[in-house]
Amino acid sequence: MKNEKQWNSYVEKNITAYGGACVKVAKRVMELLDEDKTPLHNGFYPDIHTANGLICKAADESKAGGITGFTAGCVAQMVAECHERGDEFRKSHNGEEYQGKGIVNQALLTFQYKEFQIVSYRVKPIFTLSKN
């Protein structure tokens, strides 16, 4: 773990069922990253060599009660900040279209319309979770 102090802060602050589910899933994701050193790439479940695949697998295995797109973003933030492979995980989670800093909230989309047809879309970066 590259940032144990931050991880402990997440654990201490997320005591509700909702926040606790994020912690459970993030913990399992980090365990999976330690167990399998295969490099991550962009993609989705069921490919477990993607951030999305790892989050889905960890959510199922940890029996956290299901997570939403927003909570998946919270999990990604925790893993990105606390795990040795966090930057690799963040890049896989964010996808190829977003190369900036931070974690993309997969639950938010921005659509561009032209003559009643969607011509493109992009995801918006999620806010950075407080470290206090």
Contacts in CASP RR format, 6 or more apart in sequence:
PFRMAT RR
TARGET T0000
AUTHOR 0000-0000-0000
METHOD contacts of the structure
MODEL  1
MKNEKQWNSYVEKNITAYGGACVKVAKRVMELLDEDKTPLHNGFYPDIHT
ANGLICKAADESKAGGITGFTAGCVAQMVAECHERGDEFRKSHNGEEYQG
KGIVNQALLTFQYKEFQIVSYRVKPIFTLSKN
1 7 0 8 1.000
1 30 0 8 1.000
1 82 0 8 1.000
1 83 0 8 1.000
1 84 0 8 1.000
2 82 0 8 1.000
2 83 0 8 1.000
2 84 0 8 1.000
2 86 0 8 1.000
3 81 0 8 1.000
3 82 0 8 1.000
4 82 0 8 1.000
6 81 0 8 1.000
6 82 0 8 1.000
6 131 0 8 1.000
7 78 0 8 1.000
7 82 0 8 1.000
9 131 0 8 1.000
10 22 0 8 1.000
10 23 0 8 1.000
10 26 0 8 1.000
10 78 0 8 1.000
10 82 0 8 1.000
11 23 0 8 1.000
14 20 0 8 1.000
14 22 0 8 1.000
14 23 0 8 1.000
18 71 0 8 1.000
19 71 0 8 1.000
19 74 0 8 1.000
20 64 0 8 1.000
21 64 0 8 1.000
21 65 0 8 1.000
21 66 0 8 1.000
21 67 0 8 1.000
21 71 0 8 1.000
22 64 0 8 1.000
22 67 0 8 1.000
22 71 0 8 1.000
22 74 0 8 1.000
22 75 0 8 1.000
22 78 0 8 1.000
23 78 0 8 1.000
24 62 0 8 1.000
24 64 0 8 1.000
25 55 0 8 1.000
25 58 0 8 1.000
25 59 0 8 1.000
25 62 0 8 1.000
25 64 0 8 1.000
25 67 0 8 1.000
25 71 0 8 1.000
25 75 0 8 1.000
26 58 0 8 1.000
26 74 0 8 1.000
26 75 0 8 1.000
26 78 0 8 1.000
26 79 0 8 1.000
26 82 0 8 1.000
27 62 0 8 1.000
28 57 0 8 1.000
28 58 0 8 1.000
28 59 0 8 1.000
28 61 0 8 1.000
28 62 0 8 1.000
29 54 0 8 1.000
29 55 0 8 1.000
29 58 0 8 1.000
29 75 0 8 1.000
29 79 0 8 1.000
29 83 0 8 1.000
29 89 0 8 1.000
30 79 0 8 1.000
30 82 0 8 1.000
30 83 0 8 1.000
31 58 0 8 1.000
32 48 0 8 1.000
32 54 0 8 1.000
32 57 0 8 1.000
32 58 0 8 1.000
33 54 0 8 1.000
33 79 0 8 1.000
33 83 0 8 1.000
33 84 0 8 1.000
33 85 0 8 1.000
33 86 0 8 1.000
33 89 0 8 1.000
36 48 0 8 1.000
36 49 0 8 1.000
38 49 0 8 1.000
39 49 0 8 1.000
39 88 0 8 1.000
40 49 0 8 1.000
40 50 0 8 1.000
40 51 0 8 1.000
40 54 0 8 1.000
40 85 0 8 1.000
40 88 0 8 1.000
40 89 0 8 1.000
40 91 0 8 1.000
40 92 0 8 1.000
41 49 0 8 1.000
41 50 0 8 1.000
41 92 0 8 1.000
42 50 0 8 1.000
42 92 0 8 1.000
42 95 0 8 1.000
42 96 0 8 1.000
43 50 0 8 1.000
43 52 0 8 1.000
43 53 0 8 1.000
43 92 0 8 1.000
43 95 0 8 1.000
44 50 0 8 1.000
44 52 0 8 1.000
44 53 0 8 1.000
45 52 0 8 1.000
45 53 0 8 1.000
45 55 0 8 1.000
45 56 0 8 1.000
45 57 0 8 1.000
46 53 0 8 1.000
46 56 0 8 1.000
47 53 0 8 1.000
48 54 0 8 1.000
48 57 0 8 1.000
50 92 0 8 1.000
51 76 0 8 1.000
51 79 0 8 1.000
51 89 0 8 1.000
51 90 0 8 1.000
51 92 0 8 1.000
51 93 0 8 1.000
52 72 0 8 1.000
52 92 0 8 1.000
52 93 0 8 1.000
52 106 0 8 1.000
54 89 0 8 1.000
55 67 0 8 1.000
55 72 0 8 1.000
55 75 0 8 1.000
55 76 0 8 1.000
55 93 0 8 1.000
58 75 0 8 1.000
59 65 0 8 1.000
59 66 0 8 1.000
59 67 0 8 1.000
67 75 0 8 1.000
68 107 0 8 1.000
69 105 0 8 1.000
69 106 0 8 1.000
69 107 0 8 1.000
70 105 0 8 1.000
70 107 0 8 1.000
70 126 0 8 1.000
72 106 0 8 1.000
72 107 0 8 1.000
73 93 0 8 1.000
73 103 0 8 1.000
73 104 0 8 1.000
73 105 0 8 1.000
73 106 0 8 1.000
73 107 0 8 1.000
73 126 0 8 1.000
74 129 0 8 1.000
76 89 0 8 1.000
76 90 0 8 1.000
76 93 0 8 1.000
76 103 0 8 1.000
77 102 0 8 1.000
77 103 0 8 1.000
77 126 0 8 1.000
77 128 0 8 1.000
77 129 0 8 1.000
78 129 0 8 1.000
79 86 0 8 1.000
79 89 0 8 1.000
79 90 0 8 1.000
80 86 0 8 1.000
80 87 0 8 1.000
80 89 0 8 1.000
80 90 0 8 1.000
80 93 0 8 1.000
80 102 0 8 1.000
80 103 0 8 1.000
83 89 0 8 1.000
90 102 0 8 1.000
90 103 0 8 1.000
93 103 0 8 1.000
93 104 0 8 1.000
93 106 0 8 1.000
94 100 0 8 1.000
94 102 0 8 1.000
94 103 0 8 1.000
94 104 0 8 1.000
94 123 0 8 1.000
94 125 0 8 1.000
95 104 0 8 1.000
97 122 0 8 1.000
97 123 0 8 1.000
98 104 0 8 1.000
98 122 0 8 1.000
98 123 0 8 1.000
98 125 0 8 1.000
100 125 0 8 1.000
101 125 0 8 1.000
102 125 0 8 1.000
102 126 0 8 1.000
102 128 0 8 1.000
103 125 0 8 1.000
103 126 0 8 1.000
103 128 0 8 1.000
104 123 0 8 1.000
104 124 0 8 1.000
104 125 0 8 1.000
104 126 0 8 1.000
105 123 0 8 1.000
105 124 0 8 1.000
105 125 0 8 1.000
105 126 0 8 1.000
106 123 0 8 1.000
108 123 0 8 1.000
108 124 0 8 1.000
108 126 0 8 1.000
109 121 0 8 1.000
109 122 0 8 1.000
109 123 0 8 1.000
109 124 0 8 1.000
110 121 0 8 1.000
110 122 0 8 1.000
110 123 0 8 1.000
110 124 0 8 1.000
111 118 0 8 1.000
111 120 0 8 1.000
111 121 0 8 1.000
112 118 0 8 1.000
112 119 0 8 1.000
112 120 0 8 1.000
112 121 0 8 1.000
113 119 0 8 1.000
END
